[in-house]
Structure formats: structure tokens, C-alpha cells
């Protein structure tokens, strides 16, 4: 499976936050039920997947009715909605790998 290397730009986390030379990696997931492919950043320290509310709206993701609270490096947010992106798959070296349904939390990035 191919990974895409991404780098954060200065100012992305706020005016007073200096972005060091961290790399992030994304993998393209196929959102089978929605008929689209989109890059998702891999965060091995995260306890849940997230998407932005604008992405959730763009793909018409439906709320599951579950409300979530999250805690990030600099803030805590509550009252966030979990959304259903449906079945996902990824292209591997040996073909398509089918994964379970994706149920991320819709929240703005810091």
C-alpha cells in the first residue's frame, strides 16, 4: 500500500505554535458505500479517527447518534458527533483489503 508523506505548515496550529519538522503519512482509503477515495492521515497515538465537519458534510455522512468528547494536546472538546462513512477498503500489494465500517468523530482540526 502506498503512503503519501505530508508536512505541516507553520501557522496551521495557531499563530504562536511553531511546527517542527514532523512528517505525517496518509493512506488512500476507498469509502465503498460513498463511492469516493480520500487520503487519511495515520495517527498511531489516536484513540479514534476524525474527519472535519466540512468533509462529513461533503460526503453526506450521517450521524450515528453517538456523542463524543475528545482530548487533544492543547484542548478538550465535547458534544462532537460520530458519523458513519460506511465500509472502507485499501489497496494492498496483494489486491484490495476490505476493512470494517468507519465511524469517525466529526470535529474541526486545532
Secondary structure, DSSP 8 states (H G I E B T S, - for coil): --EEEEE--TTTT-TT----S-EEEEEEEEETTTTEEEEEE--TT-SS-EE-HHHHHHTT-EEEEEEEEEE-SS-EEEEEEEEE-EEEEEEETTEEEEEEEE--EE----
